[in-house]
Amino acid sequence: MNPDSPRSDSSKDSAPDVDSVQAAFARMRQEAAKRTGQAPDLNRERTSTPQRRKKSNTPRLPGKPTGKDGRYIPYGQYSLEGFGQLLRKEIKQRGWNHNLAGGWVQANWDELVGDHVAAHTKVEMLKETSLFISCDSTAWATNLRMMQRQILQAIAQQVGPDVVTELKIFGPHTPSWRHGPLHVKGRGPRDTYG
């Protein structure tokens, strides 16, 4: 509809336009008057004062760094430690260096010896300074014994000296021929399984 065009006759006869928000507000006041007997007086000013915040017994922390004696340390005279530095200090204090080094060797075994050797060997555990390794064949166990010096050097470069000083290398586990509670010692099975 064009705003310049004249209105139809029916709109001239109807009541003037009423704001819908004011109409809704008037209905709400009427409902409030029905329920409580009176409508709230909107013309009176609020005389109540805002409530004050209750004081707590705990002191406010301003967020400024303080020394051990509680005095403020001026900016630039303090240093905050990073998370890595705090973690290293905690590990050293608790004596976890050895255990973490053993875990690192076990997790990164393929980086230390290469993917081809790691496919045929497995780190079983680190006990004191001995690293226990199992191989899937006798030939790989012999090969790893010949590489022992290079492996120990690679481990010392990565995790530090004296963490691993000895490699205990084992071949494949042979099946047990012992059945029942009684057993006669003999030569036992030969190493023909690898």
C-alpha positions, 0 to 999 in steps of 0.5 A: 500500500502506498503511504501517500494514498488516502486510507479507506473509509473503514480505517477512518471510522475505527479507533485511533492506533493503540501501541501494543506494548502499552495495551499489554502493560495496561492488561497486566496492571488490570490483572494485578489489581484483580488479584491484590486489590490494587495496582502498583503505583508507578509514579512514586519514587524508590526510596530504598537504598541499595544494599551494601556488600557484606564484609567477609573475614577473609582478606582480599587478595589484590593479585600483586606478588609478595615475598616470603615476608608478605611485602609487595615485590615491585614489578621486574624484581620477581620471576614466575616459573614456567610449568615445565620448570616446575614439573622438572623440579617436582620430578627431581625432588620426588626422584622420578627421573629413573622411572620416567627415563625408563618409560621414555626408552620403552615408548621411543624404542623404535627411534633408538634402534630403528624401525626394522630392529624394533619390529623384531624386539620388545622392551619388557621392563627397566629394573634398576639399571638393567633394560630387559629386551625380548626378541622374536628369534634367536638370531635377532637376540644374537644380533642385538647382543652385537649392537649392545654398545651402540644401543647403550650409547644412544640411550645415554645420549637421550636420557642421560648417563647411568640410567641404563647400564646393561641390556638383558637380551632374551630370545623367544620363549620356548614351549614347556614340555613339563606336564604334571607334578612330577618331573625328571631332569633331562637335557630338555628341549633344544633351541630349535624354535627361532 
